[in-house]
Amino acid sequence: MKGEQIHEAMALLAGAVTAWVTPAVTIVSQRSGDPFKVLVSCILSLRTKDKTTGEASDRLFRLADTPEQMALLSVEEIEQAIYPVGFYRNKAGQIKEISRELVEKYGSRVPEEIDELLKFKGVGRKTANLVVTLGYGKPGICVDIHVHRICNRWGYVVTNSPDETEQVLRRELPRQYWLTINDLLVTFGQNQCLPVSPLCSTCPLFHLCDRVGVQKSR
């Protein structure tokens, strides 16, 4: 994919994803616009299917939906609410500790700067960028494994890690797409541009894609 073709690609993606389910973390942000809920649901989403993330988020937020309320829950209560998300025991401890730190150090307000968010245990660049973009509507590019894989498959970037992809996209991707690329490519990657044997025969972006590394497709 040549650089200028990204405009056509993003327009085609915007139309295609309407047929599929919106990512769970995005749904949380659309319902509440609460950076704390975005932060917690993003932690829950790591290595967890979207349906499980959405259901676990709903159960947990019925018990506590502010840092103050969450900090008062026991780790066991959080575990029971979020099971069966991946690594639920570790995540329960992380969520309680982050909530405590928010109350004690940040006046119960989630920071809106990536570097500050990265100070919390269990928060990486993907989560920090999601909080900044979905929670605060500030410019940022959230790069998860879908964004990294697909941008390289297209030939739009040539990188070895999501962090490297983020830095290249910050230089190359038109700013108008920064807030939307993650939602579009996560949905696209879960339903069409699969990690193994992608559905190339029905892909609306087939004519734009270099298909880098694709050895088998359907």
N, C-alpha and C positions, 0 to 999 in steps of 0.2 A: 504494500500500500504506500503510495506516494503521499508526502506531507499534506498537499492540498486536497487530497481525497477524503481527509478526515471529516470534512463538512458533510459530504454525501453519506459517509458511513454512519455518522451520528444521527442524521435525519432518518435513515432507514431503520436504525436501531430503535429510535423513539416510536416508530410505527409498529415494529415487530413485537416489542415487549408488552404491548397492551393486551396481547392474547394470553399472557402468563401471570402468575401470582407475584405481587410485589414483595420484595425481601422483608423479613420480619422486623428488622431494626428500622427500616424506613416507615413501616406501618406505625410503630411506636412513636416515631418522631412526628408523623402526620397527625396522630391522635392528640398528642399532648404538647409537642414542641418543647418538652422539658429535657434539658441537657443531662440531668441526673438519670432519667429513665433511658435516654439514648446510651449513656455510658454503661449502665447495668445490663441492658439488653444486648449490647455489643459484646460484653464480656461473656454473657451466656451463649452467644451465637458461635463462638470460636469452636471449631470442630464439632458442630452440632447442626442437624438439619433444621431448616427454617420453621417447619411446622412445630417441632419440639421447642424451638426457641420462643416462638410466639405464645405457645400454651404455658411454658414455664414463666415467661415474663408476666403474663396475665395473673397467674397464681401468686407470684411474689408481690406484685404491685397491689394486689388486694390486701395483703398483710401490711405492707409498708411502701410508701411511694415518695418519701423524702429521706435525706440523709439522717435526720434525727430519728425518725421511726425505724429505719433500717439498722442503725447502730444499736438500737435497743433489742433487736431480735437476737436470739442465740444462733450460733453457727448451725446447730441441729435443725432449728426451725427453717432456716434458709435452705439447708440441704433438702429437707422434705418438700419444700415448695418448688424447687427447681429440678428435682429428679424427674426424668432421666437425661438431662443434658450431659454432654461429654465432660469428664473430670469435675463432676458436680461438687465433690467434697472440697477440692482445691478452690473452685470458683466461689463457693459459699464463704470460705475464709477470706478470700480476696475482697468480696463485696462488703463484708462486715468491716474489714480493716479500712478500706477506702472510705466507707461511710463515716467511720470514726474520725479519720483524718480530715475529711471535709468539714465535720462539725468543729473539731478542735483547732484546725489550722486555717481554714478558709471561710469561716462564717457560714458554713453549710452551702456555699456556692461553688459549683463546679467551675474550675478555671477554663478560660476560653483560649489559652495559648498552648500550642502543641508541646513546647519544652516543659511547661509546668505540668501538663497532664502525664508526660512520660516519667515523672517522678513517682507516680503511683505504681505499686507492685501489680504486675499482670496487665499493665496498659502499654501496648506497643504503638507503633506509628499508625497502623490501620485504625485501631480504636480511637486514638487521639484525633486523627483526621475526621473520623465519623462524628465525634462529638463537636468538633469545630464547625464542620459543614452542616450536619443535620440539626445539631442542637443550637447553634448560634448563627447559621447562615453566612459564615465568614468564608472567604476563599481558601480552598484547600483541595488536595487530591487524595482521596482514599484509595490506596492500592492494595487489594488483597490478591489471593492466588489467581482468581478469575481474571482480574484486570491485567496482572502480570503475564499470565499465559496467553490471553487473547491478543494483547498488543504486540507480543513477540510473534505469535502465529500470523498475524496480519503482515508482519514485517515493518510495522510502524516504529518499533523500537527494537534494539538488540541489546538485551541486558541479561544479567544472571540472577537477580533477586528482586523481590517486590520493592525494597528500599531504593535500589538502583533505578528501577522503573519509575518510581515516584519522582526522583530527581530529574530524569530525562523528560518526563511529561511536564514537569514544571517549566522546563525550557521550551518544549516543542508544542504542547497542546494549547490551542486557543483558549483563553481564559473563560470564554462563554460556556465551555464544557466541563470546567473543573468540578462543579457541584453535582453534575449529573452522570459523569462517566462511570462511577462505581455502581450506582443503581442499575444503569443500563447493562453493563457488562456482567454483573453478578447474575441478573435475570437471564441474560443471553447465554452465559456460560453454564447455567444450571439446566437449561432447556434445549439449546441448539448447538452451541459450540462446546461440546462436552470434552472433558480431558482426554478420553480414549474414544476413538471411533466417532468423531463429530458428525453431525447430520448435514454434511456439505451439499448433498443433492437438493435440499430444500432451503438452503441458506440464502437470504436476500442480499448478503454481502459477498457471495461467492466470487463475483467478478472483480472485487476489490482486494481480495485476500491472497497473500503470497503462499499461504498454507505451509508455513515453515514448520518442519518437524512432524507434519501429518503423514503417517505411514499407512493408516487405514481409516476409511471414512464410509459413511452410509449415505 
